[in-house]
Amino acid sequence: MYKFFMVYKYLLNRPINLLGVIGVLIATWALIFVPSIFSGYIVQIEHHVRNTVSDLSLILRGGARPLSFAKVAKLLRKDSDVEDLAPRLSWYGMLIPADGEAETRSASDQDFFQLIGIDYPREKGRFSSWLQAVADKDLKAPIADPFSHGPKSPPKILLGVDKAKELGLKRGDHLVLTTGFRDDAEADENVQSIVIEFELGGCFSSEHFAFDEFSAFVSIQDLRKILRGSSPPSLDRFNEIDIQVKNGTDLDRVSERLNNLLQTQEIPGIVVTWKKRQERFLQSVEHQRFLLQLVLAALMVVAGFLIFATLSMMVSEKTKDIGILAALGATRKGILSIFLFSGFTVALAGFFLGLLGAWLSCKNLNAVNDFLAEHFALNLFPKDVYGLKLIPYAIDPLWVAQVGLGALVLAGLFSLIPAWRAARLDPIQSMRAE
């Protein structure tokens, strides 16, 4: 029992031990607070990505000859778990406002878009919610048919609402698409240049910032006419198919079955799950979080050195006390445990205070960020960069437990040397030194 009394006495009577507590507090706060923001960001990004892609996607391999959607869809529907299919025709090009400067304007990264041709009646269920999310009346597209246009009018195109505002566009403005096209039926490698004018039919908002920034939607029928080449006019060509499956279905198993089906029919395509399709992007964010955790772990090592320094000073200052304890019958193991318990107590106090600080920081982060942005023009988490309305966070209990365990392990390791030195002191020599 005397061990805990001595730990209590030594820690309270030596304010310098607060250095160790503060060190562990800062390390714990950083190791929980910062990765929690990354975890929240990953959760939000996964949600946004999931909102923009279907359960499965069939992607034709590059260089494949045009195929008929009706024939491929008939094949895919043989799988009992396939619930719905929708063709897509994706292309890339430079898209700029038709302001009379299109020919002289130099291209930039912001001018390049992924042009996605969709069959709106098939995708209306999901796509209409993106259209309804646009509040600006000058940019809101008609829900019934946003791609409808007259025979002599330019085809309609839809842009992300933030991108349209950035370009200063409103519904009815014209844009010029410049792209290239090589007809796979031709033997030569000549690329045909295509320049065509579109009319902005409205905007969409999927909440996925990067997707909205560089994606533009058109009617798949209009895009087929633009990229028809030598294909028959009636060919319902595509290069992607969105595949919706029944709820609760194992996506990996369905994709494996469909890929085997495609191979038997010699169709040059691959079926991937939504997570597999965005795997590189999601892994890059996860990798950044891991590297950040690795860097911040150095703070806990620094806190361990602070514990080592304060305990070493305590051993030097308490030499006489150690001699008296040994003379009264305290064993070396008991003296060792006094200083080990001191290190553990410092680590536990710092950990729980750091955990409380991290939780409070996460809860009040948006309020603090808004205050700094309003009064000091300091934006810690720019919403226009990350495309999120609020700063997300997700405190992982497993990671919190790992941080706490790491703090205790480091405290034990860094406390062991001064504790061992105290236990090895000769009581007679200790008292004589005083």
N, C-alpha and C positions, 0 to 999 in steps of 0.2 A: 504493500500500500504506500510505503514511503516514496516509491519511484514516481508515482503520479503527483504526490505532493511536491516533490523536488522539481518536476517538470513545470508544474503550475507556478511555483515560486520563481524559478529561473526565467521563465518567459515573461512573466508580468513585471519583474524587477529590472528587466533589460530591454528598454524601448528599441534598441538597435535591431531586435528580432523582427520588428515591423518591416525592415528591408526585405527579408525573406518572404513575408506575407504579401507585401506589395508586388514583389517580383512574380510570385505564383499567380497572384490576382490578375496582373496585366497579361501574363502568358495565357491563362485560362480564358480570360475575356476575348483575347484575339483569336485563340484557337476555336472558340465556339461561335463568336459573333460573325466573323468574316466567312468561314465555311457555311454558316447557316444562310447567309445571303446567296451564296453560290448554289446551295441546295434548293432554295426557293426559286432561284432563276432557272435552274434545270427543270424543276417541276412545271413552271410556267411555260418554258420553251417546249417541253414535251406535249403539254396541253395544246399549245398553239400549232405545233407541227401536226399533231393528231387531228386537229380541226381542218387542216388544209389537204390532207391526203386520205384516201380510202383505206379500208382494211388491207387489201392487196392491190398490187398494180402489175399488170402485164406490160412489159417494156420490150418493144422490138429491138433487136440488135442493129447496130449501125450498118448501113449498106443493104439492109433487107429490102426486097422488092415490095411494092405496095400490096397490101392484103385487104380483103373484104371483111369488114367488121361482122357482118351477118354470119359469115361462115365460121369465123373464129368464135363468136359468141355462142353459136349452136354447139360447138365442141365443149366450151367451158361449162355450159349449163348441164352437161352430163354429170357433173359433180353435184351430189345432193345438198352440199353445204353452201353452194353459191346461190345468193338471194337476188342480186341485181347487178347489172353491167352497164357501163357507160363508156363510149369511145371518146378519145381525146387525140388531138393532133397538135403536138408541141413544136414550136419553131423559135428561132432567135433572130433578132434584127435591131436596127437602130430606129428609134421612134422619137421624133421631135415635133414641136408645134409648127403648123403651117403658117408661119408669120411673115413669109416673104424672104426669110433669111436661111431657109433650109439648105440651099445650094452652097452658101458660103460659110455656114457654121461648121466649126471643127467638132469632131466627135469626142465625147468624153465617156467615162465609165457609166455615168448616170443616164446616158442616152440609150443604153442597151437593155433590152427587155426580153423576157421569155414570153413569147406569144403563144397562148393556149387556146386552141379551138375546142369548144365544148358543145355538146348536144343539150341545149338548155332544158327542154322538156324532161329529159332523163335526170338532170342534176338540179332541177328546180328546188327540191326539198331542202338541200343544204345551201345552195347558192342564193336562194331568196333571202335567207337570214343575213347573209353578207350585204345584200342590197339594203335591207331594212335597217342595218346598223349605221347607215349614213344619214346624219341629221340635217346636213346642209341641203336646202331645197334646190339650189343651183347645181348640185352635183348628184342629186338622188335620181336613180334610174327607175323606170317603170317596172314593177314586179312582174306583170303579166308576160311581157316579152321585151327585154331590154335590147335585143339585137334586131328588132324589126325595122326595116327601112324600105323605101320605095325602089323601083327598078332603076331609076336614074340617080338615086342618092348614093353617097358613099356608104360602105358597110360601117356598122357601129362597132365601137371598141370601148371596153371598160378598164379604167385604171384604179389603182389604190387611191383612197381619198386623200391621204397625206401627200402622195406624189402629185396628184392633180393640183392641190393647193400650192405645192412648191413650184410647179410650172405655171401657176396663175391661170389655170383653165377652168372653164365652166361647161355645162352640158350644151352641146351644139357646136363647140369649137372643133376645128379640123387639125389632124395630125398627119404627118407623112412617115410612112414606114419604108425603110430601105433595107433590103435583105438580099440574099443570094439563094439560088436553087439549081441543083444538078439533077437532071432527070436520070434516074437509075436505068431506064430503058435504053438510053443512048450509050454508045460505045466509047465516045470521047469523054474527056474529063472537063469539058468546058462548063463553067458556072454561069448561069443566066442571072443577070441582075434584075431585081424587081423593085420598083418604086411605086407605091400605091397610097392613096389618100384615104384616111378614116375619119369618121365623125365621132366625137366623144358622146357616147350614149348615156353616160353616168359613171358612178364610182361604186366600189365595193370596199368592205372592211372585214378582214378575216381575223384580226387581232394579231396575226403573225407579221411582225414589222418587216423583216427581210423579204418575206414572200410578197407582201403588198407593195413594197418599194420597187421590185424589179419584175413584176408579173403584169401581164395585160391579157384580158379575155376577149375573144371574138367568137362569132358563131362558127361552128366547125364546117358548116356548108360553105360559108364565105371563104374560109381558109383553104378548103379543098379546091375551090375554083382558082384561087390565087396560085396554089402549088400543084395544079393538076398535071402539068407537063404533057406527056404522051399517054397518060392513064385514061381509060375510058371515062366519059363524063358521068356515068352511072356508078362508078366504083366508090363505095363508101370507105375510103381509105382512112387509116389511123396509124399512130405509132405508140399509143398507150391505151390501155383499157383499165378503168377503175372498177374494182371488183368488191362488192359488198357481200359479206357472208353472214350467216345466222349468228345471233347473239350467243356468246359462250363457246364459240367454236375455237379450237386450237389453230391459230393462224399458220404456224410453222408446218403443221401436218397438211393443211389444205394446200399451202403453196408447194409442198413437196409432191403431192398427188397431181396438181395441175402441171407442174414442170415435167413430170413423167409423161403426162398426157400430151404435152406439146412435143416432146421428143419423139414419141411414137408416130405423130403426124408430121414430123419434120418441119415444124413451125419455128422460125429463128427468133425466139423470144424467151424471156425469163420472167417468172412471177416472184415478186418479193413482197415481204410484209412492210407495213408502214414504218416500223422501227428499223428494219434492215435498210430501207431506202434512205433514211436519214442517219444512218449509223455513224458516219464519219463526223458529221456536225455535232451529234450528241456526245460522241467520244471525245471530241476536242474540248468541249466545255467541261466534261468530267475530268479530263487530264489537267486542265488548268486549275481546277479545284484541288486535285491531288498535289500538284506542285506548290500551290499556295499553302496547303497544310504542312508540307515538308519544310517550307521556308519558315513558317510561323512556329514550328516545333523548336527552332533554335532559341526562341524566347524562353521556353521551359528549361532548356539547358542552362541559359543565363541565370534563371531563377534558382536552379540547383546550385550554381556556383555561389550565389548570394547566401543560401542556406549553409553551404560549406564554410564560407568566410565568417558568418556570424557565430556558428557553432565552434569553430576553431578559436575565435576570440573568447568565447564563453569558457572553453576548457582552460585557456591560459589564465583567465581571471579567477576561475573557481578551483585553482590547484589546491588551496588549503581546504576548501569544502570537501573536495574529493578525498583528500587524506583523512579528514575526520570521519567521513562516511565509511572508508575502508577500515579505519581503526575501530569503529563501532560494530563492525561485522558485515558491512555491505560486500557482497561478492563482486568479482570482476564482471560477471554477467549482469548483475543488477546495475552497476555503474554504466555499463555499455547500453543497457536498455533505457536509462534515463535520457541520454543524449539522442538515442534513436527515436524515442517517443517525442522528444522535443522537435526533431526534424519533421516527423510525421504530423505533429500538431500544426506546425507552421504551414505545411503543404495543404492539410485539410482546410484550415482557416482561409488560406488564399484561394483554394479551389472553389469553395462554396460562395465566397464573396465575388469571385470572378464569374461564376455561373449566374449569380443574381444580377450582376452588372450586364452580362451578355443578354439575359432575358429582357431586362429593362430597356437596353439599347435597341433590341429588335422591336419591342412593342412601340417605342416612341421614335423609331427611325424616320418614318415619313413626316411626322410633325417637325422633327429637328431639321430634316432636309428642306422642307418648305420654309421654315423660319430663316435658315441660312441663305436660301435662294432669294427670299423677299427682302431681307435687310442687308445682306452683304454680297449679293450676286455670286454666291458660292454654291454651286450645285454638285453635291457629292454623287448623285446618281441621275444624270440627265435623262429625262423621259423621252426626248426626241432622238437620243442615241440608242437606247435599249428598247424603245417601243413599248414600254409598260406604263400603265397609269399609276401604279403604286410599286414601291420597292418591295419585292417578295422576300420572304424568309421561311425557313423550315428547320427547326432545331431537331437534330437527329439524336434520339436517346442513346443509341449504340455508340455514336461518336462522343457524346458527353461522358459516357462510362469509360471509353478508351482514354479520354483526356484525363479524367480523374485517376484512373489506374496508372497512367504515365507519370502524373504528378507524384503519386505515392512511391512508385518505383525509383524515380530520380531522387526524391527526397531521401529514400533509404540508402541509395548508393552514395550520395554526397554527404550523408550524415555518418556513414560507416567509418570513415577515416578519423575524424575528430573523436567519435565515440570510442573507437578502438584505442586511440592514443590516451584518452582519459582512463579507460579500463586498465591499461598497462602501467599507469603511474604507481610508483612505490609510495605507500602511505607515509613512511618515515621521511623519505626524501622530500615529499610534498610539503609536509609540515615544517621540515627544516628550512625549506626554501622561503617560507613565510617568516 
